[in-house]
C-alpha cells in the first residue's frame, strides 16, 4: 500500500449510513415529510439551508445527542453539513445512538444548488 492510498483511502461506513449525490438526495427529501437535519452551526444555518431542515449543531455534543434523541430512530434521517465531513462524523454518532437509516448529502450544502 502506498502512502498516498493510505492517506486518502475511502472511509468505510457502517451499513446504516448511505451517501447520496445531490440529485438522489433532492429526490428523496422531496417525496414528503422527512427527518432532515442540518448539523452545522447556527451561524452557518442562518446563512442558508435546505428548506424544511432542522438545525442541530453537531459541535454542541450532549445538546446534539439530546436533540436527536427526540427523533424517530427507525425512520430515515437525512443529514448534511457544509462539505460532508462533519455530517459523516454525525452519522456515525447517530448509529451509536440507535438510528438505523441515515442518508448523508455528498459534498454537503456546498454541493447543493437548488
Residue pairs with C-beta under 8 A, 6 or more apart in sequence:
11 88
13 19
13 88
13 91
13 92
14 92
14 95
16 94
16 95
16 99
16 100
16 101
16 102
17 88
17 91
17 92
17 95
17 102
17 103
17 104
18 101
18 102
18 103
18 104
19 84
19 88
19 103
19 104
19 105
19 106
20 28
20 103
20 104
20 105
20 106
21 106
22 105
22 106
22 107
22 111
22 112
22 113
22 114
25 78
25 80
25 103
25 105
25 106
26 114
28 34
28 76
28 78
28 103
29 36
29 50
29 52
29 78
34 52
34 76
34 78
35 54
35 71
35 72
35 75
35 76
35 77
35 78
36 50
36 52
36 53
36 54
36 78
36 79
37 53
37 54
37 55
37 56
37 68
37 71
37 77
37 78
37 79
37 80
38 44
38 45
38 49
38 50
38 53
38 54
38 55
38 56
38 79
38 80
38 81
38 109
39 56
39 57
39 58
39 64
39 79
39 80
39 81
39 86
39 87
39 90
40 49
40 55
40 57
40 58
40 81
40 82
40 86
40 109
41 57
41 59
42 55
42 57
44 82
44 109
45 53
45 55
48 109
49 55
49 109
50 80
50 109
50 112
50 114
53 80
56 64
56 67
56 68
57 63
57 64
58 64
58 81
58 86
58 87
58 89
58 90
58 93
64 90
64 93
65 93
65 97
68 94
68 97
68 99
69 97
71 77
71 99
73 97
73 98
73 99
73 100
74 100
74 101
75 101
76 101
76 102
76 103
77 94
77 99
77 101
77 102
77 103
78 102
78 103
78 104
78 105
79 87
79 90
79 91
79 94
79 102
79 103
79 104
79 105
80 87
80 104
80 105
80 108
80 109
80 112
81 87
81 90
81 108
81 109
82 108
82 109
82 110
83 107
83 108
83 109
83 110
84 104
84 105
84 106
84 107
84 108
84 111
85 108
86 108
87 104
87 105
87 108
88 104
91 102
91 104
94 102
95 102
105 111
105 112
